[in-house]
Amino acid sequence: MDQTRLAQLLDREAIRDCLYRYCRGIDRADEAALCSAYWPDAHDNHGAYCGPVEGFIQYAVGVFMTGTRNIHQLTNILIEFTSSAEATVESYFTALQRGPDKDGEVRQVLLCGRYSDLFQKREAEWRIAERTVIYDWLEEQIPPAAGEAERFGPRQPIGAPHPHDPVYRLRKRFNSSHHDRFGSLERESRIAGEDNRA
């Protein structure tokens, strides 16, 4: 396999990873994850919001921290490189959103559409530079009357906003044990070096 093709495969994987970080960020109201998916000077046209990405992120985190339920799934990710540092990317999404409207009434909506993104690679990192959300399906649904404790029952734990979702505990535990393991190895190596000098 030639180097150009290998580099392009790695670039495709980096773009997909960025899209998945966006999904975690929006579903978990995780501002850091959302910021990591966009360049700081990016522009987002999200239907209800159109403007600098900073404004969209503040809007999204503010909405989804209010206890709404939100889940995004991506499919059909089509990546077309226009240069070694730029790509147009179309991703199909399905999003189920439930939460109070401006009058406090709980609403549930199924949305389907596509993200039309311009990705740019800067300093070896791919992120979204421009996004337009194309809506292909919108269906208002009747939210369930029963509360979450009753509906989920023994199916625990259930998803939560950042930092309370179980995935963050897993990451924290792994990062902590990873640090402890490598910290211990560094200490052992340092002690061994001191013993050899003695």
C-alpha positions, 0 to 999 in steps of 0.5 A: 500500500502506498503512503498516500493511500495509507495517509488517506485511510488514517485521515478518514478514521480521524474524521469519523472519530471527530464526528463521534466526538460531536455525538457524545458532546451533544448527547451528554452536553459535554462542552469540551467534546463539542469544542474538540469537534470544531475549529474555533473559527467554525460556522454552524448552520443548525436550523434554529441557530446559524452563526459562529460555532461558539454560540451554537455550543453555548446554546446546545449545552444550555438546552441539553443540561436541562435534563432533556433526553437526546441521542444521535446516531450516524450512518452513511459517512461519505468522505470526499477529499478535495485536497490533503488538508480539506474534505467534504463530508456527508453523514446521515443522522437520526436524533431522538430528542425529548425535553421541555419547550419554552412553555415547559411542556415536554415534547419528543421529536424524531429528526432524520437528516444529514450533516454537510460538513467542510472538514479541515486538517490543521497541524495534523488534526481534522475538525469541522470548519463549516457545518450545514444541517439538512433536515429530511424527516421530522416527526413529533411524537407523544412522550411517554407518561411514566417517569424514567425510574418506572420505565427503565426499572432494573435497566440501570444505569441510564444515560446522564449529562456530563460529567455524571454519565457512566462513560466518564467514570470509566474514562476516569478510572482507566486514566487513573489506573493508567497513570498509576501503572506508568507512574509506578514503572517510572518510579521503579526505573528511577530507583533502579537507576539510582541503585545502579549508580550506588 
